[in-house]
Amino acid sequence: MKIRHADTIEAAVLGFTGTARHLKAFAVRLPDGRVALSRHPTTALAAAVASRLVPQPGRAFTKAGDSCTPAGGDVVVEVVAGTTRHTVVTVVRLR
């Protein structure tokens, strides 16, 4: 039997990839301080979060080197983050 280890936690949205109208992924800060890109969100969730984000000028980078557009707005989302070596982050809902 294969058991996947994942925790549901809250994370702050720091930015996004794609355009402000068509978000591809969110850059989120996890409680341990790591910044990770999420999986592609559903259209409804992307629209709900995008309405609260304020895009900032410039580019930001995750520790892995992924580029994203920084955003303000103090948006908090609930995510499912894998606890194994490779963190897979899935945004579940807006808080």
matplotlib code that plots the C-alpha trace (Angstrom):
import matplotlib.pyplot as plt

x = [0.0, 1.3, 0.6, 1.1, 2.1, 0.5, -0.6, -3.3, -1.8, -2.3, 0.1, 0.5, 0.3, 3.4, 3.0, 1.8, 2.9, 1.1, -0.8, -3.1, -6.1, -4.9, -3.0, -1.0, 0.3, 0.7, 4.0, 3.2, 5.2, 4.8, 4.9, 8.5, 9.6, 10.0, 8.5, 7.0, 4.9, 1.5, 0.0, -2.3, -5.5, -9.0, -10.5, -12.9, -10.2, -7.8, -10.5, -11.3, -7.6, -6.8, -9.5, -7.6, -4.1, -2.3, 0.5, 3.8, 6.4, 9.5, 10.1, 10.6, 12.2, 11.7, 14.6, 14.4, 14.9, 11.3, 10.3, 7.0, 5.3, 5.2, 1.9, 0.5, -2.9, -2.2, -4.0, -4.0, -4.9, -5.3, -2.9, -2.1, 1.7, 3.5, 5.8, 8.3, 11.5, 9.7, 7.1, 4.0, 1.7, -2.0, -4.1, -7.4, -9.3, -9.1, -9.1]
y = [0.0, 3.4, 6.2, 9.8, 12.3, 15.7, 18.4, 21.1, 24.4, 28.1, 30.0, 33.6, 34.4, 36.4, 36.4, 34.5, 33.1, 33.8, 37.1, 38.8, 37.6, 34.1, 32.8, 29.6, 29.1, 31.0, 31.6, 30.9, 31.3, 28.1, 28.3, 27.0, 30.0, 28.2, 29.8, 27.4, 27.4, 25.8, 23.5, 25.1, 26.3, 25.8, 28.7, 29.7, 29.7, 31.7, 34.3, 34.6, 35.1, 37.3, 39.8, 40.3, 40.5, 43.7, 43.1, 44.8, 45.9, 43.7, 39.9, 37.7, 34.3, 31.2, 29.3, 26.8, 29.7, 29.9, 33.4, 35.0, 38.4, 39.7, 40.7, 42.5, 42.3, 40.0, 37.1, 33.8, 30.5, 27.0, 24.6, 20.9, 20.6, 17.3, 16.5, 14.5, 15.6, 17.3, 19.7, 19.6, 22.5, 22.5, 25.5, 24.3, 27.5, 31.1, 32.1]
z = [0.0, -1.0, 1.4, 0.4, 3.1, 2.9, 5.3, 4.9, 5.9, 5.3, 3.1, 2.0, -1.8, -2.8, -6.5, -9.6, -12.9, -16.1, -16.6, -14.1, -16.1, -16.7, -13.7, -14.2, -10.6, -7.3, -5.5, -1.9, 1.3, 3.4, 7.2, 7.3, 5.2, 1.9, -1.3, -3.7, -6.9, -6.7, -9.3, -11.8, -9.9, -11.1, -13.1, -10.3, -7.7, -9.9, -10.5, -6.8, -5.8, -8.8, -7.8, -4.5, -5.8, -6.6, -9.1, -8.3, -10.8, -11.4, -11.1, -8.1, -7.9, -5.8, -4.2, -7.1, -9.6, -10.9, -12.0, -10.9, -10.8, -7.2, -5.8, -2.8, -1.1, 1.9, 0.4, 2.4, 0.9, 2.2, 0.5, 0.6, 0.7, 0.4, 3.3, 1.3, -0.4, -3.4, -2.1, -4.3, -3.4, -4.4, -3.5, -2.1, -1.3, -0.4, 3.3]

ax = plt.figure().add_subplot(projection="3d")
ax.plot(x, y, z, "-o")
ax.set_aspect("equal")
plt.show()
